[in-house]
Amino acid sequence: MQAPEKFKGRPVRAVIDRSAFQHNINIAQQLAAGSKVLVVIKADAYGHGLLEMAQTAGSSATLAVATAEEAQRLIYGGVENTIWVLEGPFSESCLAMSEQHPIVWVLHSFWQFDLLKTHKLDKKIDVCLKFDTGMHRLGFSIDDIAEALLVLNKLPSLQLKACMSHFAGSDWPNSEAVDQQIQCFDNIIKAHSLNYISQSLSNSGGVLFYDQAHRDWIRPGIMLYGGMPHENQRAQDCDLRPVMRFESAVMSLRNILKGESVGYGATWTAERDSIIAIVAGGYADGYPRYAPNGTPVVVAGQIASLAGRVSMDMLAIDVTDLGQICIGDSVEFWGKYISVDQIAALSGTISYELLTGVTARVPRVYI
């Protein structure tokens, strides 16, 4: 038997819709019309491709990454946009990038000042101070801010471009904790006469739900890729479009008798004579291993359900009630018909993890 004409290799791929990414950036800008947008493309642009998404954002966009290594990849790739590095420098060698490229280093700890003291540059280094207003992860504490500003002012090579903080719980509107963090940040700004400095507070949740936190710069992340801060929210309600369509195809069809099981551990047993489609794609590709029986999977435009435990390279779906299914028929794991947030919720995780977890062996196809 010949392979189906549709197969030109293993069919698993992630189709990345550039226009959807641009659309979501525009939505973020519309929601915070008085703010500038930091386009967050850390973690390989949430699994969508660092360089490709930087290029899609456009030459006028200001970009944000987590690490100096990510910034270096962008620079080596020919990206000329201003880049904010959200974890700041880890070594003195990182700072050499500021000689040739517009970088804003986010500073959160005193040891980073020590790096900056020893590095000699011909031009000023742009920095952003991060304040801890309640997340208790990174940032200068309230008691340390005065000293941090004193140290910064003693370093003529530094230029303070902005101050920022990060919300711990902006996934939903009307959070008292978010209101407290905003108030804490505003108190810091007032106490240290920093009103003249640009401010940044809003992650995706802040952009979507807290107008008072938009300030000079917003930092949307997951919403730019069509996901939501919380898995129980619907991206389409905010006019956000999925950027990734994670897809594959049927590679085998099995007739299973009532009482027979499918997959490792026999976690799914046929309650009737059934037709099972085996699909190329498993947890080594980024499909969640803990997706339960019944998780929706789209086959040839029809909703089917996961049957049995997800394997490393394959998964099984029950297509008994569907119209005729053939080897080579298209399968969507998430994207157009099923949101990544829905799959994440069923799998006990969040869309951030699923998108960033699509592995390197999955080809990215850009449209």
C-alpha positions, 0 to 999 in steps of 0.5 A, spaced: 500 500 500 502 506 498 503 512 502 497 517 502 499 523 497 498 528 503 504 525 506 511 529 504 514 527 511 512 526 518 505 531 518 506 534 525 507 542 524 506 548 527 503 553 522 504 560 525 499 566 522 503 572 522 497 576 520 494 574 527 500 576 531 500 583 528 492 583 529 493 582 536 499 587 537 494 592 534 488 590 539 493 591 545 495 598 542 487 599 542 486 597 549 492 602 551 491 607 546 495 612 550 501 607 551 507 604 547 507 597 546 513 592 548 512 586 544 514 581 549 518 575 545 521 571 550 522 564 550 522 563 543 516 568 542 512 563 546 514 557 542 513 561 535 520 563 533 524 569 536 527 572 529 520 570 525 516 574 530 521 580 531 520 581 524 513 580 524 512 585 529 516 590 524 522 595 524 518 600 529 516 595 534 520 595 541 521 588 543 522 585 550 526 578 551 528 575 558 535 574 557 541 577 554 542 571 550 535 572 547 537 579 545 544 577 542 540 572 537 536 578 535 542 582 534 546 576 530 539 575 526 540 583 523 534 585 528 535 593 529 529 594 534 530 597 541 530 591 546 529 591 553 532 585 557 527 583 562 532 579 567 538 584 566 545 583 565 548 576 568 555 578 566 559 584 564 560 581 557 553 582 556 554 589 557 558 589 550 551 589 546 550 596 548 556 599 545 553 597 538 545 596 539 539 600 543 538 595 549 534 597 555 537 593 561 532 592 567 536 592 574 533 588 579 539 587 584 545 590 587 549 585 584 548 588 577 550 595 579 557 592 581 557 589 573 555 596 571 561 599 575 566 595 572 564 596 565 567 602 561 563 604 555 563 610 550 556 611 551 551 611 556 547 604 558 540 605 558 537 602 564 530 600 567 529 599 575 524 594 577 521 595 584 518 589 588 511 591 589 508 584 592 510 579 587 516 578 591 520 575 585 525 580 582 525 587 584 528 592 589 524 592 595 521 598 598 526 599 603 532 598 598 529 603 593 533 609 596 539 606 596 538 603 589 537 610 586 543 613 590 548 608 587 545 609 580 546 616 580 553 615 582 554 612 576 554 617 570 555 611 565 547 609 566 541 613 564 534 611 567 529 610 562 524 607 566 521 604 572 517 598 572 513 592 577 510 586 575 503 584 577 502 577 581 495 576 580 492 580 574 489 574 571 482 577 572 479 584 573 477 587 580 483 584 584 484 587 590 491 585 590 493 588 583 490 595 586 494 594 592 500 593 587 498 599 583 498 603 590 504 601 592 508 603 585 505 610 585 507 611 592 514 609 590 514 614 584 511 619 589 516 618 595 522 618 590 520 624 585 520 619 579 514 622 576 518 624 570 521 617 568 517 612 564 513 607 567 511 600 566 506 595 570 501 592 565 502 584 563 497 581 558 492 581 564 494 589 566 492 590 559 486 587 558 483 588 565 486 594 568 486 601 565 489 605 570 495 600 570 497 602 562 502 607 564 507 609 559 509 602 556 505 596 556 508 589 556 503 584 553 505 577 552 500 571 552 495 575 549 499 577 543 499 569 541 492 568 542 492 566 549 489 568 555 492 570 562 487 565 565 485 558 562 477 559 563 477 566 559 476 566 552 480 570 547 475 571 542 471 575 547 477 580 546 478 579 539 484 576 540 486 571 534 490 564 535 497 565 532 499 558 532 495 552 529 498 545 532 496 540 527 498 533 524 494 527 520 492 520 521 497 515 520 493 509 522 486 506 523 484 501 527 478 497 529 477 496 536 472 491 539 468 492 545 472 491 551 479 492 548 484 497 551 488 502 547 495 505 549 500 505 555 496 503 561 490 501 558 487 507 561 481 507 555 477 501 554 472 501 548 465 500 551 463 498 544 466 496 537 470 502 535 474 506 530 481 509 533 485 513 529 492 514 530 495 520 529 503 522 529 504 527 535 505 526 542 509 529 548 515 529 545 512 534 540 509 538 545 502 535 546 501 535 553 502 527 556 496 529 561 491 530 557 485 526 559 481 521 555 475 525 552 480 531 550 477 534 544 481 533 537 479 535 530 479 530 525 478 533 518 474 538 521 470 534 525 470 534 533 473 527 536 476 525 542 482 523 545 483 515 547 488 513 552 494 515 554 498 520 550 505 517 547 512 520 546 510 520 538 503 518 537 496 519 540 490 515 539 483 518 538 476 515 537 473 517 531 467 512 531 462 517 530 465 521 525 464 521 517 469 517 513 476 518 516 482 516 511 489 515 513 492 522 511 486 526 514 488 533 517 488 533 525 488 539 529 491 539 536 489 546 537 488 553 533 482 554 529 477 550 532 480 548 539 483 554 543 490 552 546 487 555 553 482 549 553 487 544 552 491 547 557 485 547 562 483 540 561 491 538 562 491 541 568 496 547 566 496 553 562 497 556 555 504 559 556 506 552 558 503 548 552 506 554 547 513 554 549 513 546 550 512 545 542 519 542 541 524 544 536 523 537 532 516 540 530 517 545 524 514 552 524 511 554 518 509 561 517 504 564 513 
